[in-house]
Amino acid sequence: MPDELERRRRALEEAFFNKYNEELLAKLRAKEQAKQKKQGLAAATGISEEKVLDDLLAAGVEPETLAALALAPLVLLAWRDGVLTDRERSAILRAADEQGMSHSSTAYQLIEKWLKERPGDELVAAWKGYVEALRKNLSAPAYAALRKDILDRTTKIARSAGSYLGFSRVTKEEKVLLARIEAILA
């Protein structure tokens, strides 16, 4: 009987340590995967600031979804009042199509997620960091063109939501958010 108890004790020990080792291995793999995503994002964007990269990853932005970040201000504007209208949704998806995003791409799927569930403050932080990095890395004319494009698109989204009897109008809340977006882009 003592041999049987010893055999069972060893089996339990091995099972415990195997489970513990598997958990450690899973944590190490997750950490390595996060590191690779961060490196890929840094390579794709030219951003080297750890905080900005962390904010981007926290918002769900990865190298494959980077194109979606360009549409973040449109999404933020559309959700400004807590409700996303069908017209706003259509306008944002049309903007994604105009950028040449494939409907099966990860970037398009991320935008669809943002359109289903209102994104949190992490998207604002990620977008601010992204804009700051673009400002540093793009030539002045390229950044000015990007800024104009973003402002034109966000204004278009605001007008599409506020259209009444064929007249486009921008609400006070939309004007405040448009001013905030413009300030971030300044």
C-alpha positions in Angstrom: 0.0 0.0 0.0 2.8 2.5 0.7 4.1 2.0 -2.8 0.6 2.8 -4.2 0.3 6.0 -2.1 3.8 7.1 -3.3 2.8 6.4 -6.9 -0.4 8.4 -6.6 1.5 11.3 -4.8 4.0 11.4 -7.7 1.2 11.4 -10.2 -0.6 14.3 -8.5 2.7 16.2 -8.3 3.3 15.7 -12.0 -0.2 16.7 -12.9 0.1 19.9 -10.8 3.5 20.8 -12.3 2.4 20.0 -15.8 -0.6 22.3 -15.4 1.6 25.0 -13.9 4.1 24.7 -16.7 1.3 24.9 -19.3 0.0 28.1 -17.7 3.5 29.6 -17.7 4.1 28.6 -21.3 0.7 30.1 -22.3 1.6 33.4 -20.6 5.0 33.5 -22.3 3.4 32.8 -25.7 0.9 35.6 -25.1 3.7 38.0 -24.0 5.7 37.1 -27.1 2.7 37.6 -29.4 2.0 41.0 -27.8 5.6 42.0 -28.4 5.4 40.9 -32.0 2.2 42.9 -32.6 3.9 46.0 -31.0 6.9 45.5 -33.2 4.7 45.1 -36.3 2.7 48.2 -35.4 5.9 50.2 -34.9 7.2 49.0 -38.3 4.0 49.8 -40.1 3.5 53.3 -38.5 7.0 54.5 -37.8 5.9 55.1 -34.2 8.5 54.3 -31.6 6.9 55.7 -28.4 5.9 52.8 -26.2 2.8 54.6 -24.7 1.4 55.4 -28.1 1.9 51.8 -29.3 0.3 50.5 -26.1 -2.7 52.8 -26.6 -3.1 51.7 -30.2 -3.0 48.0 -29.2 -5.5 48.7 -26.4 -7.9 50.2 -28.9 -7.7 47.0 -31.0 -5.4 48.5 -33.7 -2.8 46.1 -35.1 -0.8 46.3 -38.2 -3.6 44.7 -40.1 -6.2 47.1 -38.8 -4.2 50.3 -39.1 -6.3 51.6 -42.0 -9.3 51.6 -39.7 -7.6 54.2 -37.4 -7.9 56.8 -40.2 -11.7 56.5 -39.9 -11.7 56.7 -36.0 -12.8 60.4 -36.0 -15.8 59.5 -38.2 -16.8 56.7 -35.7 -16.3 59.0 -32.7 -18.4 61.7 -34.3 -21.1 59.3 -35.3 -21.4 58.0 -31.7 -21.2 61.5 -30.1 -24.8 61.3 -28.8 -24.7 57.6 -27.9 -26.8 56.6 -30.9 -25.5 55.6 -34.3 -28.0 56.2 -37.1 -28.2 54.1 -40.3 -27.2 57.1 -42.3 -24.0 57.6 -40.2 -23.2 53.9 -40.4 -23.6 53.9 -44.2 -21.5 57.0 -44.6 -18.7 55.4 -42.5 -18.8 52.1 -44.4 -18.8 54.1 -47.7 -15.7 56.0 -46.5 -14.1 52.6 -45.8 -15.0 51.4 -49.3 -13.5 54.7 -50.7 -10.3 53.9 -49.0 -10.2 50.5 -50.8 -10.8 48.4 -47.7 -11.9 44.9 -48.5 -15.0 43.8 -46.6 -13.2 40.7 -45.5 -10.2 42.6 -44.1 -9.4 42.8 -40.4 -9.6 46.6 -40.7 -13.1 46.6 -42.0 -14.2 44.1 -39.3 -12.7 46.4 -36.7 -14.8 49.3 -38.1 -17.9 47.2 -38.0 -17.1 46.3 -34.4 -16.8 50.0 -33.6 -20.2 50.6 -35.4 -21.9 47.9 -33.3 -20.4 48.8 -29.9 -19.6 52.3 -29.0 -15.8 52.5 -28.6 -14.4 53.8 -25.3 -11.9 56.4 -24.4 -9.0 54.1 -25.5 -9.9 54.9 -29.1 -9.6 58.6 -28.5 -6.2 58.1 -26.8 -5.0 55.8 -29.6 -6.1 58.2 -32.3 -4.4 61.2 -30.6 -1.1 59.3 -30.3 -1.4 58.2 -33.9 -2.1 61.8 -35.1 0.9 63.1 -33.1 3.2 60.4 -34.7 1.8 61.3 -38.2 2.5 65.0 -37.5 6.1 64.1 -36.7 6.7 61.7 -39.5 4.8 63.2 -42.5 6.0 66.1 -44.6 4.0 69.3 -43.9 2.1 69.1 -47.2 1.2 65.4 -46.7 0.0 66.1 -43.2 -2.0 69.1 -44.3 -3.7 67.0 -47.0 -4.5 64.2 -44.4 -5.8 66.8 -42.0 -8.1 68.3 -44.6 -9.3 64.9 -45.7 -10.2 63.9 -42.1 -12.0 67.2 -41.4 -13.9 67.0 -44.7 -15.0 63.5 -43.9 -16.0 64.2 -40.3 -18.0 67.2 -41.4 -19.7 65.1 -44.1 -20.7 62.5 -41.4 -22.0 65.3 -39.1 -24.1 66.7 -42.0 -25.4 63.2 -43.0 -26.8 62.7 -39.5 -28.4 66.1 -39.2 -30.0 66.3 -42.6 -33.6 67.4 -42.4 -35.8 67.8 -45.4 -32.8 67.8 -47.6 -31.0 70.5 -45.7 -27.8 69.6 -44.0 -27.3 71.0 -40.6 -24.7 70.3 -37.9 -25.8 70.2 -34.3 -24.2 72.0 -31.4 -22.8 68.8 -30.0 -21.3 67.9 -33.4 -19.7 71.3 -33.7 -18.1 70.8 -30.3 -16.7 67.4 -31.4 -15.6 68.7 -34.8 -13.7 71.5 -33.0 -12.1 68.9 -30.7 -11.1 66.8 -33.7 -9.7 69.9 -35.5 -7.7 70.8 -32.3 -6.2 67.4 -32.1 -5.2 67.7 -35.8 -3.8 71.2 -35.4 
